[in-house]
Structures are given as C-alpha cells and as structure tokens.
C-alpha cells in the first residue's frame, strides 16, 4: 500500500522476554500511532499465546529507555514490555 492510498505508515517490533521464551511481533501501523496502539495490535496478533504477557500493567520502553504508553514511536523502533 502506498502512502497516497492509505496514509503514511511506520514499522516497529513489539517484544517481551521470559527466561524460557522470547516473543516478537513485527507491525506496520499508521504514522501517528502511539506505543499503546502498537501494544494493542501486538496483543491481537499474539492471541492465546500472549495470555501470560502483562499487556496492561508492564512498564514499556523503546530500545531500553522507559516511555509512556501515549508516546509516539519512530519508524523501526523496538517497543519493549518489561518484566
């Protein structure tokens, strides 16, 4: 889809890690999407396999820097859910 057809887009990856398993969801969202919207999209993709992830309560960050869920993220960012 081109920027003219569906508006500007950006990509990110949402990640969460346990000692025994790592989760990773690559996403493409509207350019104005915030971290909370990326988490919601990743949660939908995760389905039942994401039941153990603290989607609503975990601290979040981008490349190791803690952020607010309402913050915007840049194209190519890795959004992290912290334990």
N, C-alpha and C positions, 0 to 999 in steps of 0.2 A: 504494500500500500504506500503510495507516495504522500508526501507532506500535504499536497494540494487536495488529495482525496479524503484523507481522514484526519488532518491536522498534524502538527508536529508530534513526534514520538521520541521516547528515550528508553534506553535499556538499563536494566540493573539485575543483580542477582541477590536473592534473599537467602541467608544461610543461618543454620543453627547446628550446634555440635553437642553431642553427648560423648561420653568416654568411648562407648562402643559403636557409635554410628554418627555420621555426618549427613545433614540434609542440605540440599541446594536446589533452588528454583530460579531458573533464568526467566526474566519477564521483559515484556515490551509494553509500555504504558504511555498515556498522553504526557506531553512535555510538562504540564502543570501538576502532575501527580506528586503527592507527598509520601512520606515514609509510611504512614498509616494505610494509604491506598495500596502501596506495594505489599504490605503485610497481608491485607485482605485478599489480594489477588493470589499471593503465595499460599495462603490458607485454603483457598478454593482448590488450587492445584494439588495440595497435599492430601486432601480428602481424609480418609480414615487413618492413613499412615502418619498424619500430623496431629493425632489426638493427644499425644503426650507432650506437645510443644506448648509452652505458656504464652500463646499469642497475645493475650490481653494484659498480662502482668509483667512480662520480661522487659528489662531495660533494653534499649535499642541504640545502635550506633552505625556509623559509616566508616569503614576502614579503621576501626579501633577507637574512634572518637565518639563518645556518647552524644546522642542527639534527642530532640523531642520528636514525637510521632507526627506532629504537624509540620515539621521541617520539610522543605523540598530537597530532593537529591539530584545529583548531576548524572548525565548520561555515562554509563559504565560503572557507576558506584556499586559497591558490595554492602548491602544492608544486613547488619548482624543482629540477631536476637541473642542476648546474653543470659547465661545461667546465673 
